Amino acid sequence: MIRRKKTKSVKVGHVIIGSSAPVVIQSMTKVPTVEIDRCVRQVNRLVRAGCRLVRIAVPTRADTAAFAKIVPKVNVPLIADVHFSPERAIEAIEAGAAKLRLNPGNIKNPKSILRIIDAAKIHNTAVRIGVNEASIRDLKKQDVPIKKRTALMLMEMKKYVRLFEKSNFDQLVLSAKSSDVSRTIEINRKIAETFDYPIHLGLTHAGLPEDAQIPSAVALGTLLAEGIGDTIRVSAAGNPVIETQIAKQILIALGLYKRTKPELIVCPTCARAQIDITRLAKQVEKALLSIDKAVRVAVMGCVVNGPGEAADADLAVCAAKNKGYIYRKGRKISTVPESKIIPALMKELKKL
Ligand code: SF4
């Protein structure tokens, strides 16, 4: 069991980040913010997929005006993503942002930051300080060693945090991102050592979903396994629902997210497989879509190793030539012809 590092508790609308609260999945809308109905639909899709916070970019005044109209139409706290403009930050706070994302690399003027802090205090808006490796001028060169990179990012974070702390503002979430897995792990370890604010984990511009999922799982999974990280966002090009699904898989793999749907286990298959396991597994996967139970179902290719390897599954089918042996919690309960495997599994699932 993972022991999470104890952090402060930060309130983002009705969602708590940090302390003993479960790790929060968040994602970002990818349609123009001014297209209010499309934006609302995407927010709702993300919530259905498992997001408990959704971030929306507000690059222009028209976007913050649209943001104000989106807030009352959704049931999830919204985060405003702000770059460069203190005005946008203040407008977003006044528009009802439950949290603001600021990048120290592009809002630097202490007076502007103090104005944002004052507005955030009045409106109970939390703030994420998101240090981004690509926004730090000295880190744009390829050959800067990892130790120096980490030290520079940490210094940038400390400077910014100090400004908030001087103003007695502690509703902070911290993030430090890079597109490199090792550097992301290193800087977040340092941040966890240095501060007790909750940490937002993510990799920047990770790629298309098929390319993004492994680096994200390695970086975020390593940190989460060490107890670091209170909210996560997987970045991938395209549909943000896929980002959310990847984030959920990472948390489920670490036991940090309660599964509500069946888990399908499939043997890798080898020369002992007696039937087309991939085809059977796809059929089982499709049949399981209608089941809302956190059960483990195993599809195994033979009775040599299948029963043993599927012993901890609630239900398993181990294939033999033209037939399948059905197991419930490691005990064989029936033998059915290949064509009857799916109905037999479904019948047993209903009984569980
Ligand atoms: S369960 Fe059987 S078919 Fe599948 S990988 Fe193991 S030995 Fe091979």
Residues whose N, C-alpha, C, O or C-beta is under 5 A from the ligand:
A	BS01	SF4	C267 P268 T269 C270 R272 A273 M300 G301 C302 N305 G306
